[in-house]
Amino acid sequence: QVAQELANAQEKLRTARLKRTSPIIDRTRYTNWNGMLASAMLRAGGELGDEWARAHGLKTLERIRHEARDPDGVGHVQGQPSTGQRPVLLLDDQVQVAAAALDAYELTGEVRWLEWSAALMERVWREYHDDEAGGLFDGPRDRGGEGLLPARAKPVQDTPTPSPNGVAALNAARLGHHLDSATWQERHLRLVQVFAGRAAELGLYGATFLLAMTWALAPVTHLVIVGEDEEADRMHRRALSTFIPRKVVQRHSGTAAVGAVTLPPHLRAIVDGSTPRAYVCRGESCLAPASHDTEWAERLASIPKSS
């Protein structure tokens, strides 16, 4: 009887609500927010073993890439019809999608995601970077506009979504380690130096930038899993799901695939042709390779989690 009365009450409320004007719903697909969603789904897919989240994240990222007008840039609005005018290109869109592409690379091992992330970030440095004072503007240097629209800013505060300069610095650090690139490592260092003097002023709103700063102050842990069998799958899932500050995860199907990506010298020296194998280096200090998941769990458990 109670259940029936509740159902009747819900139906009356629904009928009354349908008589009202529906609230406005913004159905615009903003690229930066969808990039953040894809990143969250990809991380959930790897860290929680959630296959639906994994598929959803990859599908979202595939759609963003498919609808992008340029191979190295994304517009602010997805699926926006071409008007013959240059689309709105904001820093936030580029860096959030580049971060999601890096997450996709760590999750799938597909080099195309790493290459796309690097291409997006190369364009960011080419068009958004202040070559005189440092830092990244919120829009391309050559953009126009009326009134206050041409005014440029270098967003470093979380509002509350992660700040574009903070995400860009994290991307630069991750690319530096994924590609063993001195150029990206230098870009990361210079970007955090620009805002380091103001870090104390950011407080709660500086979380993303402060995380990026730690990549310049403390060791980075590099996890490499080689192989394509079930044991390698298990070790890859463990690498993704284990919390380690400042970690970089790479999955390769075999030694030949490892050669397609540049590894730091200390990792190149120990990666051999045996599979499955999992390798971990914190800074330039490496542990013995693991050949099965139980052994791999012991290796990861020995990595400090507090610094």
Secondary structure per residue as TSV (DSSP state, phi and psi in degrees):
chain	resnum	aa	ss	phi	psi
A	1	Q	-	360.0	-43.2
A	2	V	H	-62.3	-42.5
A	3	A	H	-61.6	-40.1
A	4	Q	H	-66.9	-41.7
A	5	E	H	-63.7	-38.3
A	6	L	H	-64.8	-42.1
A	7	A	H	-63.1	-40.8
A	8	N	H	-63.3	-42.3
A	9	A	H	-64.3	-41.2
A	10	Q	H	-64.0	-37.8
A	11	E	H	-67.1	-39.8
A	12	K	H	-63.0	-42.3
A	13	L	H	-63.8	-41.1
A	14	R	H	-64.7	-42.2
A	15	T	H	-63.0	-42.1
A	16	A	H	-66.2	-37.3
A	17	R	H	-68.9	-35.7
A	18	L	H	-66.2	-18.7
A	19	K	T	-79.9	-13.8
A	20	R	S	-90.2	159.2
A	21	T	-	-70.8	129.2
A	22	S	-	-66.5	142.7
A	23	P	-	-66.3	153.7
A	24	I	-	-70.0	132.6
A	25	I	-	-117.0	124.7
A	26	D	-	-82.5	106.6
A	27	R	-	-96.2	13.5
A	28	T	-	-66.8	135.6
A	29	R	-	-95.9	93.1
A	30	Y	B	-75.6	132.1
A	31	T	H	-66.1	-42.1
A	32	N	H	-62.8	-42.7
A	33	W	H	-68.9	-37.8
A	34	N	H	-69.4	-32.3
A	35	G	H	-64.0	-43.2
A	36	M	H	-64.0	-39.4
A	37	L	H	-63.1	-45.2
A	38	A	H	-59.9	-42.3
A	39	S	H	-61.9	-44.7
A	40	A	H	-63.0	-42.0
A	41	M	H	-66.0	-40.0
A	42	L	H	-66.0	-39.4
A	43	R	H	-67.5	-39.3
A	44	A	H	-64.3	-38.9
A	45	G	H	-60.8	-40.0
A	46	G	H	-81.4	-43.7
A	47	E	H	-80.6	-29.3
A	48	L	S	-106.3	-4.9
A	49	G	-	67.6	29.0
A	50	D	-	-89.7	103.2
A	51	E	H	-67.5	-34.2
A	52	W	H	-64.6	-44.1
A	53	A	H	-63.1	-41.9
A	54	R	H	-58.2	-50.2
A	55	A	H	-63.7	-41.3
A	56	H	H	-63.7	-43.9
A	57	G	H	-63.3	-45.0
A	58	L	H	-67.1	-38.6
A	59	K	H	-65.3	-40.4
A	60	T	H	-63.0	-45.0
A	61	L	H	-67.0	-38.6
A	62	E	H	-60.6	-41.2
A	63	R	H	-67.3	-41.8
A	64	I	H	-58.8	-44.5
A	65	R	H	-67.1	-40.2
A	66	H	H	-64.5	-37.1
A	67	E	H	-87.1	-7.1
A	68	A	-	-68.9	138.1
A	69	R	S	-77.2	-26.7
A	70	D	B	-119.6	149.1
A	71	P	T	-70.7	-15.8
A	72	D	T	-126.4	25.7
A	73	G	B	-161.3	149.4
A	74	V	-	-125.1	144.0
A	75	G	-	-78.5	169.5
A	76	H	S	-74.1	-28.3
A	77	V	B	-119.9	128.3
A	78	Q	T	-74.8	144.4
A	79	G	T	66.9	18.3
A	80	Q	-	-71.8	127.4
A	81	P	-	-63.6	147.1
A	82	S	-	-70.6	131.3
A	83	T	-	-115.6	4.3
A	84	G	S	85.1	-9.2
A	85	Q	S	-99.1	158.0
A	86	R	-	-67.0	128.2
A	87	P	-	-67.3	159.2
A	88	V	-	-70.1	124.1
A	89	L	-	-119.9	107.8
A	90	L	-	-108.3	147.9
A	91	L	H	-56.6	-43.2
A	92	D	H	-57.6	-41.4
A	93	D	H	-62.5	-45.2
A	94	Q	H	-63.5	-48.0
A	95	V	H	-74.9	-34.4
A	96	Q	H	-67.3	-40.2
A	97	V	H	-70.2	-38.4
A	98	A	H	-62.3	-38.2
A	99	A	H	-64.9	-41.9
A	100	A	H	-64.4	-37.3
A	101	A	H	-64.5	-37.4
A	102	L	H	-64.7	-40.0
A	103	D	H	-62.8	-38.9
A	104	A	H	-64.8	-38.1
A	105	Y	H	-64.5	-45.1
A	106	E	H	-65.6	-31.4
A	107	L	H	-78.8	-39.8
A	108	T	H	-104.7	-23.8
A	109	G	-	77.6	6.4
A	110	E	-	-81.3	117.2
A	111	V	H	-63.8	-24.1
A	112	R	H	-60.0	-31.3
A	113	W	H	-71.1	-39.4
A	114	L	H	-63.5	-43.1
A	115	E	H	-64.5	-40.0
A	116	W	H	-66.7	-42.9
A	117	S	H	-58.7	-45.2
A	118	A	H	-63.9	-38.3
A	119	A	H	-65.8	-43.0
A	120	L	H	-60.6	-44.5
A	121	M	H	-72.7	-30.9
A	122	E	H	-61.7	-42.4
A	123	R	H	-67.2	-36.7
A	124	V	H	-57.3	-47.4
A	125	W	H	-69.1	-28.5
A	126	R	H	-76.3	-35.6
A	127	E	H	-112.2	-19.0
A	128	Y	T	-112.9	-14.1
A	129	H	B	-77.7	137.2
A	130	D	-	-87.0	101.2
A	131	D	T	-68.1	-19.3
A	132	E	T	-89.0	-51.9
A	133	A	T	-104.4	-10.2
A	134	G	-	85.9	168.9
A	135	G	S	87.3	168.1
A	136	L	B	-116.2	130.5
A	137	F	-	-74.7	158.7
A	138	D	S	-73.6	-14.4
A	139	G	S	-143.6	169.7
A	140	P	-	-58.1	148.2
A	141	R	T	-62.0	-29.6
A	142	D	T	-96.9	13.3
A	143	R	-	-72.3	152.4
A	144	G	-	-110.5	-159.7
A	145	G	-	143.9	169.8
A	146	E	S	-104.8	158.1
A	147	G	T	59.0	-123.4
A	148	L	T	-89.8	-2.1
A	149	L	T	-59.9	-35.1
A	150	P	T	-73.1	-9.7
A	151	A	-	-60.9	133.6
A	152	R	-	-111.6	148.5
A	153	A	-	-136.1	162.9
A	154	K	-	-119.5	84.9
A	155	P	-	-66.0	120.6
A	156	V	-	-127.8	-5.4
A	157	Q	S	-92.9	138.7
A	158	D	-	-72.7	132.5
A	159	T	S	-131.6	43.6
A	160	P	S	-89.9	0.2
A	161	T	S	-67.6	155.6
A	162	P	-	-54.0	135.7
A	163	S	-	-67.5	141.7
A	164	P	H	-58.1	-42.3
A	165	N	H	-69.0	-34.4
A	166	G	H	-66.2	-44.9
A	167	V	H	-65.5	-40.1
A	168	A	H	-60.3	-41.0
A	169	A	H	-65.5	-40.7
A	170	L	H	-63.4	-43.0
A	171	N	H	-60.4	-44.2
A	172	A	H	-61.7	-41.4
A	173	A	H	-64.5	-44.9
A	174	R	H	-65.7	-42.2
A	175	L	H	-63.2	-38.5
A	176	G	H	-57.6	-38.2
A	177	H	H	-85.9	-36.2
A	178	H	H	-65.3	-36.9
A	179	L	T	-101.2	-1.2
A	180	D	T	48.4	51.0
A	181	S	-	-105.9	116.7
A	182	A	H	-65.9	-30.6
A	183	T	H	-63.2	-47.9
A	184	W	H	-70.4	-35.0
A	185	Q	H	-64.4	-38.9
A	186	E	H	-67.7	-40.0
A	187	R	H	-62.2	-42.3
A	188	H	H	-60.1	-47.5
A	189	L	H	-62.0	-45.2
A	190	R	H	-66.0	-35.3
A	191	L	H	-68.2	-41.9
A	192	V	H	-71.8	-29.8
A	193	Q	H	-66.0	-33.3
A	194	V	H	-60.1	-40.8
A	195	F	H	-104.1	-2.4
A	196	A	H	-59.1	-37.3
A	197	G	T	-66.0	-20.7
A	198	R	T	-100.7	2.5
A	199	A	H	-58.1	-39.0
A	200	A	H	-65.1	-25.5
A	201	E	H	-78.3	-20.6
A	202	L	H	-75.1	-32.4
A	203	G	G	55.2	-133.2
A	204	L	G	-58.2	-29.3
A	205	Y	G	-85.4	7.0
A	206	G	G	-110.3	15.9
A	207	A	H	-57.2	-47.1
A	208	T	H	-64.4	-45.5
A	209	F	H	-63.7	-40.9
A	210	L	H	-65.3	-36.6
A	211	L	H	-61.1	-43.4
A	212	A	H	-62.8	-35.5
A	213	M	H	-65.0	-35.0
A	214	T	H	-63.0	-25.4
A	215	W	H	-67.4	-17.6
A	216	A	H	-97.0	-9.6
A	217	L	H	-111.8	-18.3
A	218	A	S	-137.6	162.0
A	219	P	-	-63.1	148.4
A	220	V	-	-104.2	138.2
A	221	T	E	-99.6	125.0
A	222	H	E	-107.8	121.5
A	223	L	E	-114.6	123.1
A	224	V	E	-124.7	124.8
A	225	I	E	-115.9	125.7
A	226	V	E	-116.6	130.3
A	227	G	-	132.8	163.5
A	228	E	-	-134.3	22.8
A	229	D	S	-99.7	-176.4
A	230	E	H	-66.1	-33.7
A	231	E	H	-66.1	-41.3
A	232	A	H	-63.8	-37.9
A	233	D	H	-59.9	-43.9
A	234	R	H	-64.7	-42.2
A	235	M	H	-68.6	-33.5
A	236	H	H	-65.7	-45.8
A	237	R	H	-60.3	-39.5
A	238	R	H	-67.2	-38.6
A	239	A	H	-61.2	-39.7
A	240	L	H	-72.6	-35.6
A	241	S	H	-89.7	-13.1
A	242	T	S	-85.7	126.4
A	243	F	-	-75.7	121.5
A	244	I	-	-141.6	124.4
A	245	P	T	-60.6	137.8
A	246	R	T	55.3	60.4
A	247	K	E	-107.8	148.8
A	248	V	E	-123.9	124.1
A	249	V	E	-114.5	130.9
A	250	Q	E	-130.0	137.3
A	251	R	E	-121.2	128.1
A	252	H	E	-129.1	142.3
A	253	S	S	-74.0	-25.3
A	254	G	S	-170.0	178.5
A	255	T	H	-60.9	-35.6
A	256	A	H	-62.5	-38.6
A	257	A	H	-67.8	-32.4
A	258	V	H	-60.6	-36.7
A	259	G	T	-64.8	-18.5
A	260	A	T	-75.7	-15.2
A	261	V	S	-123.5	136.3
A	262	T	-	-75.8	125.1
A	263	L	-	-104.6	152.7
A	264	P	-	-59.1	152.8
A	265	P	H	-54.9	-39.9
A	266	H	H	-67.9	-25.9
A	267	L	H	-83.1	-39.8
A	268	R	H	-58.6	-30.9
A	269	A	T	-71.3	-22.5
A	270	I	T	-112.0	-15.9
A	271	V	-	-72.7	122.3
A	272	D	-	-117.3	-171.2
A	273	G	S	-85.3	1.1
A	274	S	-	-77.7	138.9
A	275	T	S	-137.6	148.7
A	276	P	S	-77.4	149.7
A	277	R	E	-144.7	145.7
A	278	A	E	-130.7	135.0
A	279	Y	E	-123.9	141.9
A	280	V	E	-136.3	130.6
A	281	C	E	-131.7	130.3
A	282	R	E	-107.5	112.9
A	283	G	T	65.0	-127.6
A	284	E	T	-105.1	11.1
A	285	S	E	-99.8	119.4
A	286	C	E	-113.8	147.4
A	287	L	-	-95.8	166.5
A	288	A	-	-63.1	144.2
A	289	P	-	-61.9	154.0
A	290	A	B	-110.5	141.7
A	291	S	S	-111.2	-5.6
A	292	H	S	-147.3	163.1
A	293	D	H	-64.6	-36.2
A	294	T	H	-62.8	-43.8
A	295	E	H	-65.2	-39.7
A	296	W	H	-63.6	-39.8
A	297	A	H	-61.2	-38.5
A	298	E	H	-65.6	-40.4
A	299	R	H	-61.7	-47.6
A	300	L	H	-68.6	-32.5
A	301	A	H	-65.8	-22.2
A	302	S	T	-85.0	-7.5
A	303	I	S	-81.2	128.8
A	304	P	-	-57.3	139.2
A	305	K	S	-108.4	-1.2
A	306	S	-	-110.4	3.4
A	307	S	-	-146.4	360.0
